[in-house]
Amino acid sequence: MISKRIHIMSDTANNTRSTPQAEKPWNGRFTEPTDAFVEAFTASVTFDQRMYNQDIDGSIAHARMLAHVGVLTDEERDRIIDGLEQIRTRIHSGEFNWSIKLEDVHMNIEAALTDLIGITGKKLHTGRSRNDQVATDIRLYLREEIDHIVAELKRLQTALIDLAEREADTIMPGFTHLQTAQPVTFGHHMLAWFENLERDRSRFMDCRKRVNIMPLGAAALAGTTYPIDREFTARELGFEGVCQNSLDAVSDRDFAIELTAHAALLMTHLSRFSEELVLWASAQFNFVELSDSFCTGSSIMPQKKNPDVPELVRGKTGRVNGHLISLLTLMKSQPLAYNKDNQEDKEPLFDTIDTLKGSLKVYADMMQHVSVNKEAMREAAIRGFSTATDLADYLVRAGVPFRDAHEVVGKAVRLGVDSGRDLAEISLQELQQFSDQIQEDVFEVLTLEGSVSARNHLGGTAPEQVRAAVKRARERIA
């Protein structure tokens, strides 16, 4: 998108001719034509044309409102609406010619409308400005994109729930500091990812409420002298309310920054997931296998199966984080009300949405085809003395102070390290040399199954709790 814009600018820079002033909607004030390079440099149509549907929807609602308050006749309204729908059809079919000379999506469509229906087309802009028009278009566009993002999030969450249900009994090592800590179930781990995404989903849905407020009617910055009915237009466009201050309505992009911030956080979650998948798919871990459809090979090493999808998602996180900083920096020094700076909000915003939607789609597809190596996970849990905490808890229940129990278990682990055995493989007599409180029933807590089953409470890793959490998760995203 950005490269396309630069290419057009470069071509224009070599053209010494300037634009005839009559083609500009604001030509009355100016006596000199726009410099050709400036024309291309300031144009936004190469990237904001993606909002053509929203621009047409907004114009149709505006035309209906103008007729509702008597500024337009019903016949004029119908001609405008019919013309806009014809233009929409032309754009859909690829038959519409976008012009940099007309700067943006708004003026391209308005000029086409005037060409199509004559002077009536010029009446459409009554009572509005491109300032409130573009702010409305962006909000309409983001509202729709948020719905797409939430739908993809739910698809990914469903894949995780399905995987958690299938692997509710599968034991793996839980890690802190990337060191074996305690055994957990793979299903429990998948539901941790689900919870990350559920908070992300909640943030986007909450953001949608602030996006879904209509700026139209603010005009350039101070409102309009025409007898407009903003509530009527808001109902036509499905907005939940109208912006209460005209200066604020056209000048702030905090709703777009908020969406980008949520996107950066969601991508950060996906990046963390990616890091685990990259590790787990390695020969050193061998916990999971990703489908061939989501991996690539090496041009020189025939044995390689590279987890390119999670690696690329991990990399794209930096891209979205950068867009967030870009938008924050863009807004930080702008006085009220609208400034041309705000034209620069669209490319990082659009790229953020494209990157996020693509990452969510590929993740949802990929997680539906993950194979789990239960044996490798179990072996890794055994190797790491992951039931050491269970032995400490056993001693505490027998009356041993926790700090003393901690020392006893540390000595038992040391024996296991020296002899190459897991705690469950050490004899009762050997364990009793560290504490006479250890009895035969200790082996019930030293097994992996015993360890995970003992954590049978809300939020715990016990298979019974995983299955209950799966049921709750399905209900939450229904």
N, C-alpha and C positions, 0 to 999 in steps of 0.2 A: 504494500500500500504506500509506504513512504518512498520507496524507490521509484514507483510509478510517478509520484508527484514530482520528484526531482527531475526525472526524465522530461516531463512536460515543461517544467520550468526552463531546463536547459535548451530545449528546442525553441522556446519562446524568446530566450535571451538572444538568440542569433537573428531574431526577426526585429528589424529596426522600426517597423511600422507600429504605430500606436492605435489603440482601439477608438473607433469613432464614438464621440461622447453621446450621441443619440441612443446608443445601445444600453446605456447605464440608467438604472431607475432613479438615480439621484443627480442627473446631469444639470438640473437647473442652476445649481450653485456654482458649478465649475466652468471655467473658460478654456482650460487646457485638457487634452485627452490624457488618459492614464498611461503611464510608461509601460511598455510591453513586459519588461521584467517584473515590475511592481505588480502588474496585473496577475502574473502567474504566481509570484511570491505570496500574494495575499489571498489567493483563491483557495477554497476548501472543497470544491465540488468533487475532486478526485477521491475524497474519502467520506464526505458527509452524504453522498448520494445513497448510501446504504439506508438512510432514514427516509427514503421517499414514501414508503407506505405510511409512516407516522405523519409526515408532512401533509400528505393528501388527506389523511383522516382528520388532522387538526383543521385543515382548511374547510373541509366539508362541514364539520361541527361549527366552525366560525360563520360560514355562510348561512347555516340554518339559524344561528343565533341572530345574525343581522336581519334576516327576514322576520324572525320572531319579534324583534323590537321595532320593525318598520323601516329600517335603514335600506334594506333591499326589498324588492317586490318578490312575490312567490315565483313569478316567471324568471326573474334574474337568478334567484336562488337555484331553481331547477336547472337552468342553463349552466351555471357554474358547477354544480354537482355532476351533471352529465359530462361536462368537459373534463373535469378532474378524473372521473372514472375512465374516460377514454385515454387520458394520459397515463393512468396507472396500467392499463392494458398494454399500451405501447412500451412502457418500461419493463413490464413483466416479460414481454416477448423479445426484448432486446432491440427494439426498433427506435428507441428514443436517443437522440443525439445530445449529449451533455456538452455544455460550452463553458470553458474557463472564463470567457469574457463576461459571463453572467454570475461569476464568483462562486455561488453555492447552490445547494439543492433547492432552496426556497425560490430564488429568482429564476432558476431554470424552469421550474414548474409553473411559476406565475407567468413568465414570458410565453411559454408554450400554450398556456390557457388563453392568454390574450390573442395569440395568433389564431387559436382555434375558434373562439367565440366572439372576438372583437372587444369593443370598449367595455362590455360588461365584466370582462376578466379583470380590468383595472380596478373595479369596485371591491374586489375580494379583500384587498389589504386595508380597507376602511376599519379604523379602530384598533389596529394592531401594528406592531413593529417586528422587524426581524429579531429584535432582542428577546421579546417574549415568545415569538414563534419558535426560535431555536431552543429556548429553554423548555418549551412544551414538547417539542419533538424528542429531545434527549430523554425527558422523563417518560414519554410513551414508549420509546425504544427500550429503555432500561427496565421498565415494568415488564415488558414482554420477555426480555432476556433473563430477568430474574426467575420468571416462571420456567424457562427452559433449564436454567441452572439447577433449580430445586428439583425438577423432574429427573435430571441426570444424577443428582445426589441421591435421590430415593432409589434409583436403579442400582447404584453402587452399594448403598446400604443394604438393599435386598440381597445382593450377591454375597455380602459379608454375613448376613443373617443365615442364609442357606448353608454357607460353609461352616459357620459356627454350629449349626444344628447337626450337620454330618459329622463333625469332629468334636462333639461335646465330651467324649471320653478320651480323646487323644492327648497323651501327656507329653509335655515339652518342658525344657528348662525356662523359667522366668529369669530375666536378667536385671541387674543393676550394675552400672559402670561397665556394661557388656561382659560382666562376669556372672557365672551361674549363681543364682540367689536361692530361689525356691521353685519347686515344680508347680506348674500351672497347666491348664488344659488349653489346647490350641483354640478350641471354641471360645474360651474366655478371652484369649488374646484378640481374636477377630472382633469380639464385641467391644473391646477397648477402642478399636478403630471406629466401630459404629458410633460410639459415644462422641468421639472427636467430631465426626461428620454430622451428628445430630445437633451439636452446638452450632456448627457452621450453617446448617439448614435453618436453624432458628434465627441466626443473625441475618441471613438473607431475607427471610420472611418478615422480620422486623424492619429491615431496611426498606422493603417494598412499601411499607406504610408511609415513610417519609418521602419516598420517590413519588408516590401516587397523589401528589398535591399539584394543582394546576396553576402555572404562572400566567397563562393567557389572559389578557385584559390589562396587564401591567403596562402594555405598549412599550415605548422606549425606556421609560423609567418612572414616569409620574402618573400613569393611567391615561385615560382618554376622555375627551369631552362628549363623545357619542354615548347614547343611552344604552350601553351594553348590559347584558344579563350574564354575568360570569357563572352563576350557579347553573343556568341552563346549559351553557357550553360544557361545564364540568360533568353534568349528567350525561350529555351526549357522548363524551369521551371516556366515561367510566372512572373519573377521578373521584376520590373520597372527599375532597375539599378543594378550596382555592387558597393560594398564597395570600396572606393577609396584608402584606406591605409591598407596594409596587417596586420600590428600590431593591428590596431583598429578592423579589421574585426573579428579576433579570440578572442579578449580579453574582449570586453565589452558586457554587458548584459543589457544595459540601455533600450533597446526596450522591454525587458521582465519586467523590473522594471516599465516602463511606463504603460504597460498593466495592471500590478498588481495595480498600483496607481489608474488607471481608474476604475478597478474592485472594489477597496476599496471605492471609491467615489460613485459608483453605488450602492453598498451594503449599504452604509450609507443612500442613498436616500430610498432604500427599507426598511431599518430599521425605518426611520421616518414614512413611509407609514404604516408600521406594528404597530407602536405605536398608530397611529390614529385608525386603524381598531380594535385593542384590546380594546381601550377606547369605540369606537362607538358600538361595539358588546356587551358591558357590559349592565347589567340590569339598571345601573344608567344612561347611555346615551340612549341606545335602538334606535340608529340611523339606524343601518344596521343589517342584519342577514346574516351570512356566511352559505353557503351550508353545509349540514351534511357531505358531501364528503370531506370537508377540515377541519373538527373539530373532536375532540375525547371527550369521556366522562370520568367520574371519577369512580374509582374502589370502592368507598365508598359512594359517593354522587350522587344519581340517577338523580338529576335535572340538573347536570352540562353539559354544552356544551362548551368545551374549544377551544379557537382559536389557536390551536397548530401550524398551518402553519405560520401565521405572527409572533408568538412568536419565533419559531425556526429560521426563517429568520433573525429576529432581533438579535438572539444569534449568528448566523453564521457570522454576520458582524464583530464581534471581531476576528473570525478566519482568515478572509481575511485581516483585518487590521494588524494582527500579521504576516502574510506572507509578507506583504509589508515591514515591519520593518526588517524581516529576510533577505530579498533580498538586501535591502539597506546596512545592516550591512555586508552581505557577500561580497559585492563589494567594500566597502569603503577603504580597506587597501591593495588591490591587485596592485602590480606593473605590468607594461606591460611585457610579453604579456599574454599568457594563463597560468592559474594555476589550479591545481586539485580542488581548492575551488569551481570552477564553476560547478562541478558535483552536488553540493548541491543546485543549482538553480532549479532543475527540480521538486522535490517533492512539495515544496511550490507553484511553478508555476502551476503544474498540478492540485493540490488540489484547488487552487484559481479558475481555469477554471471550474472544476467539480462543485464546490460550487456555483459559479455564474450562470452557465447554469441551474442547478437544481432549484435555487431560482427563476430565471426568468420564467422557465417553469411552476412551481407550481403557481406563481403569475398570469401569463397570464391565466391559467386555472381557478383559483379562482375568478378573477375579472369578469369573464364572468357569474358568478352565484351569484352575490351579490344582495340581496333584500334591498330596501330602505324603511324606515319607515317615510313617509312624515309628518305624524301628529306629531310624536315625535320631529322631527327636527323643525317644525313650533312652537310648544309649547315652545321649548327651546329658540328659537329666541325671542319670546314674553317675556318670563320671564326675560331676561337679559337686558331690556331697550336698545335693539340694535339700535333703531332709534334715540338715543339721539343726535348723530352727525348731523342727518338730521334736527333736530329742531334748532341746533346751526347754521347750514348753512342757514336755513330759516330766522333767525333773522339777519344774516349778510347781506343777500340780501335785507332785509328791512332797512338797514342802521345802524344797531347796531354794534359797534366794536366787533371783535371776542372775546376778553378777557371778555367783558361785557356779550356777548351772552353765553360764557362758564359758567359764574356764574349763569345766569338765568336758563340755562338747568340743572345745578347741583341742584338748588333749586327745580325745577320741578321733578327731579328724586328722590330727598329726599322725596317729597310728595308722589310719587308713591310707594316708599319703605315702608313708614309709613302706607299707606292706602291699600297696597297690590294690586295696579293697575298698568297696563302698561301705558305709556305716551298717547297712543291712547285712553285710557279709561278715562282719566282725562277731565273734562268739560272745555269748552272754558273760562268760567268765572274764573275757578280756575287757568288756565294757565295765564290769563291776569293780575292776581295779581302780577305776576313776571315781566311782560313787556306788555305795552299797544300796542306794535308793533305786537303782536300775533292776527291774525284774523281767520275767519272761515275756510279759505283755508289751515290752518295749518295741518288739518287732512289728507290732500292729501299726505303730506310727512311723516306723523307719522305711516302710515300703512307699513307693511313689503313689500307688493307688490310695493307701491309707492317708497320705499327706494331703492330697487334693480333696479327698472325700471329707476330711475333717473340717475343711473350710466351707461348711454348709450353712451359709447365712447370706442375706441379701447383699449382692455385690461380690460374693465369694466365688472361688474358682471351681467348686465342686460341680461335677456333671449335672447333678440335680438342679443346682442353681443356674447353670448355663442354659439348661432347657427352659427353665422358668423365665430367664432373661430374654431368650429368643422369642418366647410368646409375647412378652411385654413389648419387645422391639417391633414386632410386626404390627401390633396395635398402635404404636406411636406414629408409625409412618403411613398407616392405612388412609 
